[in-house]
Amino acid sequence: MAKFTPPQKSKGPVRTTLRIPTGMLTKMDQVMLTEGYNKKQRSLWIGEAIENLIGRGDFPGLVAEEFIVPGSTKSIPIALSEELVRDINDSLNRIEEEEDTRKDRSALIRTAIIQRIMSQQGMQLSPQETAS
């Protein structure tokens, strides 16, 4: 006799907290407003920034060079899709292989935010400019 298993629901977004420098948070909020996003859409904006970063060929080097100075940081809650979290984890493995350094999810997300802010300001480097 076959067992009946009820259909499983998708778990929905993965909720996490990101520590971000307060200056970066202020700039991010300004750029979000300029791009037509409100604070309720922060997770969407950050998710798009992560997708853009992972799409760059040179992202491992950018994340490997990222650092955060202890001090004035603020925690913000974000929700990311399960697929994006898997992509982040795969990307962190690639960074470790290519750059011989271990970074956490927050480092990748902060780098994505910085790159998106820089892009909006016309200051983002192209992958060719950061390739060695």
Residue pairs with C-beta under 8 A, 6 or more apart in sequence:
10 82
11 82
13 43
13 79
13 80
13 81
13 82
14 79
14 80
14 81
14 82
14 85
15 77
15 78
15 79
16 77
16 78
16 79
16 80
16 105
17 75
17 76
17 77
17 78
18 46
18 75
18 76
18 77
18 78
18 106
18 109
18 110
19 68
19 73
19 74
19 75
19 106
20 28
20 73
20 74
20 75
20 76
20 110
20 113
21 68
21 69
21 71
21 72
21 73
21 74
22 72
22 73
22 74
23 72
24 110
24 113
24 114
24 117
25 74
25 76
27 117
28 45
28 113
28 117
29 39
31 116
31 117
31 120
31 121
32 38
32 39
32 41
32 42
32 45
34 120
35 45
35 120
37 44
37 45
42 76
42 78
43 78
43 79
43 80
45 116
46 78
46 80
46 109
46 112
46 113
47 80
47 81
47 84
48 116
49 109
49 112
49 113
49 115
49 116
50 80
50 84
50 87
50 88
50 108
50 109
50 112
51 84
51 87
52 112
52 115
52 116
52 119
53 59
53 62
53 63
53 108
53 111
53 112
53 115
53 116
54 87
54 88
54 91
54 112
56 62
56 115
56 127
57 127
57 131
58 127
58 130
58 131
59 91
59 95
59 111
60 91
60 94
60 95
60 98
60 99
61 98
61 99
61 130
61 132
62 111
62 115
62 130
63 91
63 95
63 99
63 103
63 107
63 108
63 111
64 95
64 99
64 101
64 103
66 103
66 107
66 110
66 111
66 114
68 106
68 107
68 110
78 109
80 88
88 105
88 108
88 109
89 105
91 108
92 102
92 103
92 104
92 105
92 108
95 101
95 103
95 108
96 102
96 103
115 124
118 124
118 125
